[in-house]
Amino acid sequence: MRFHFDFDNYRSLVRLAWSEPALRARLRSLAVLLLGVPITASFHALCFALDPILFPSLRRTEVREPVFILGHGRSGTTLTFRLMSEDEERFSYFLLWECYFPSLLQKRAIRAVASLDRRWLGGRLERLARRFEERRYGPARHMHKMGLDLPEEDDISLFYSMASGFWMTRIPGMGVLDFYYVDRWPESKQKRLNAFYRELVRRQLCLNGGDRQHLSKNPYWTGRIASLIDAFPDARFVVNVRDPRATIPSLLKLNRSAWRSLGWDDARQQESLDVLLQQSTYNYRHPLDVLAERPDTRFAILSYDDLTADPARAIQEVYRELSLPVSDAFRDRLSAESPSESKHRTSYSYSLEEFGIEEDFIRKEFGDLFERFGWDEEPGTP
């Protein structure tokens, strides 16, 4: 299969960047879109085409029973992913740097260079990479911990295909481009995207061991759960849920901080924040509705409060509901987790009032979910 590139999204992003009033943001984004994207995507496409030629084992690698972690942003998906990724004997997943190099050829070449660097250069290249990592991700780690060698969201692997929702953290175009309501897309478009995504996963499995299951965490993908079930009928799902009075302002602040740091116009930021707020109701309800209509799909619903109160117990309950055995080695790793260590600790605060959202609005929109999940009168701490 050829490397996927969404030309419609690309043209729309260029138009958005071109119309941005803030000069610094406009020039920066146009440079990325008009220079960086074509060069990088062309390189990826070439390497992607060489993969099956250079690595015959790729043709024999199959994607079996992947596990997808979904949920509204800031609902504990990252913590769930981190804990489940410690089941190293079972799962394969993308590290952040691997998301940016989708070809198997690229991944193996970089691993080879890293090995030579450790052996012959005393880790000089690794130190350069760490300095880049600190400049790029350090300022935002108080909101979301990212690192080149940490497990990360699959959606980033679609970045240079122009099919990743992460473009909306770079360019506030919510409501103009649709990376989220994939289940509403034409069936042919869904199939093209998921066929390409399967190829990305196959390459990662071939790299890490084809006998493993793929583990994926993507809050952006709550709107594509039905298409994922169609593309991967044997998939299992974990849906994280948390009091929306905590998740919604936290997600809004995370995105606003990203856009402000890039210098985007305040009016465009606000338009995108309004769309993001409207989208929240869908992100809570759609996965639950789809799974209720697909009784043959294995899934677990994981409460943020349960996860942070007793992470080992919560994850083992998830495994039970997904019919996954818990190995002794993984159980030992989970036992080392404590509630205090597993809570998301951030040095920034957020509130509904900061974004002009009334608590009565939240209760009206999510009243049945408050009753279903027993959310307390006061939202949990960040």
TARA-V412316 format. One record per backbone hydrogen bond with DSSP energy under -0.5 kcal/mol. NH is the residue of the N-H (numbers start at 1). CO is the residue of the C=O. E is the energy in kcal/mol with one decimal. If there is no record, write none. Layout:
BEGIN
nh = {NH NH}
co = {CO CO}
e = {E E}
END
This chain:
BEGIN
nh = {6 7 10 11 12 13 14 15 16 17 18 19 20 23 26 27 28 29 30 31 32 33 34 35 36 37 39 40 41 42 43 44 45 46 47 48 49 50 51 52 53 54 55 58 59 60 60 61 61 64 67 68 69 70 70 72 75 80 81 82 83 84 85 86 86 87 88 90 91 92 96 96 97 99 99 100 101 107 108 109 110 111 112 113 114 115 116 117 118 119 120 121 121 123 124 127 128 129 130 131 132 133 134 135 136 137 138 138 140 141 143 144 150 152 156 157 158 159 161 162 163 167 168 169 170 170 171 173 175 176 177 179 182 183 184 185 189 190 191 192 193 194 195 196 197 198 199 200 201 202 203 204 205 206 207 208 209 212 213 215 216 218 221 222 223 224 225 228 229 230 231 232 235 236 237 238 239 240 240 241 246 247 248 250 251 252 253 254 255 256 257 258 259 260 261 262 263 264 269 270 271 272 273 274 275 276 277 278 279 280 280 281 282 283 284 285 286 288 289 290 291 292 293 294 294 297 298 300 302 302 303 304 307 308 309 310 314 315 316 317 318 319 320 321 322 323 323 324 327 331 332 333 334 335 336 336 337 342 343 345 346 347 355 356 357 358 361 362 363 364 365 366 367 370 371 372 373 374 375}
co = {161 5 6 7 8 9 10 11 12 13 14 15 17 21 22 23 24 25 26 27 28 29 30 31 31 32 35 36 37 38 39 40 41 42 43 44 45 46 47 48 50 50 51 55 56 56 57 57 58 62 214 236 216 68 238 240 72 76 77 78 79 80 81 82 83 84 86 87 87 213 147 150 148 95 96 96 98 103 104 105 106 107 108 109 110 111 112 113 114 115 116 116 117 117 121 123 124 125 126 127 128 129 130 131 132 133 133 134 137 138 140 140 147 94 153 154 155 156 158 159 158 164 165 166 166 167 167 171 177 173 173 177 180 223 181 182 186 186 187 188 189 190 191 192 193 194 195 196 197 198 199 200 201 202 203 204 205 209 90 92 67 69 218 219 220 221 222 224 225 226 227 228 232 66 298 68 300 70 238 302 243 243 244 246 247 248 249 250 251 252 253 254 255 256 257 258 260 259 265 266 267 268 269 270 271 272 273 274 275 276 277 277 278 279 280 281 282 284 285 286 287 288 289 290 291 294 235 237 239 300 301 241 303 304 305 306 310 311 312 313 314 315 316 317 318 319 320 319 325 327 328 329 330 331 332 333 334 338 339 343 344 142 352 353 352 356 358 358 359 360 361 362 363 366 367 368 369 370 370}
e = {-2.7 -1.1 -1.9 -2.5 -2.1 -2.5 -2.2 -2.2 -2.3 -2.6 -2.6 -1.7 -1.1 -0.6 -2.4 -2.8 -2.2 -2.3 -2.3 -2.1 -1.8 -2.8 -3.1 -1.6 -1.6 -2.9 -1.7 -2.5 -3.1 -1.8 -1.9 -2.6 -2.5 -2.0 -2.3 -2.8 -2.0 -1.3 -1.1 -0.5 -0.6 -2.6 -2.5 -2.0 -1.3 -0.5 -0.8 -0.6 -1.0 -0.7 -2.9 -2.7 -3.4 -0.6 -3.2 -0.6 -1.0 -2.3 -2.5 -2.6 -2.4 -2.6 -2.3 -0.5 -1.0 -1.8 -2.0 -1.3 -2.3 -2.8 -0.5 -1.9 -2.4 -1.4 -0.7 -1.0 -0.8 -2.1 -2.5 -2.2 -2.5 -2.3 -2.1 -2.3 -2.5 -2.0 -2.2 -2.5 -2.1 -1.9 -3.2 -0.7 -1.4 -2.1 -0.9 -2.1 -1.7 -2.3 -2.3 -2.0 -2.2 -2.6 -2.3 -2.0 -2.8 -3.0 -0.7 -1.2 -1.0 -1.5 -1.7 -2.3 -1.8 -2.5 -1.5 -2.4 -1.5 -2.0 -1.0 -1.5 -2.1 -1.7 -1.9 -1.5 -0.5 -0.9 -2.5 -1.9 -0.7 -2.3 -1.8 -0.7 -1.4 -2.6 -1.9 -1.7 -0.5 -2.1 -2.4 -1.9 -2.0 -2.6 -2.3 -1.9 -2.4 -2.3 -1.4 -1.8 -2.3 -2.7 -1.9 -1.7 -2.7 -2.5 -1.7 -2.3 -2.8 -1.8 -2.6 -2.8 -2.6 -2.4 -1.8 -1.4 -0.6 -1.9 -0.8 -2.0 -2.1 -2.1 -2.2 -2.8 -2.3 -2.6 -1.8 -2.8 -2.8 -2.8 -0.6 -2.4 -2.0 -1.8 -2.0 -1.3 -2.6 -2.4 -2.3 -2.1 -2.2 -2.5 -2.5 -1.6 -2.4 -2.7 -2.1 -0.9 -1.4 -2.0 -2.1 -2.5 -2.0 -1.9 -2.3 -2.3 -1.7 -2.5 -2.2 -2.0 -1.9 -0.8 -0.9 -0.6 -0.6 -2.2 -1.8 -2.2 -2.9 -0.6 -2.7 -2.7 -2.3 -1.7 -1.2 -0.7 -0.6 -2.0 -0.6 -2.0 -2.6 -0.5 -0.6 -2.5 -2.5 -2.4 -1.8 -2.1 -2.5 -2.5 -2.0 -1.9 -1.9 -2.4 -1.9 -2.3 -1.9 -0.5 -1.0 -2.9 -0.6 -2.5 -2.1 -1.7 -2.5 -2.0 -0.7 -0.9 -2.0 -1.7 -1.1 -0.7 -0.6 -0.5 -1.5 -1.7 -2.2 -0.5 -0.6 -1.4 -2.5 -2.1 -2.4 -2.4 -0.5 -2.3 -1.7 -2.3 -2.7 -1.0 -1.1}
END
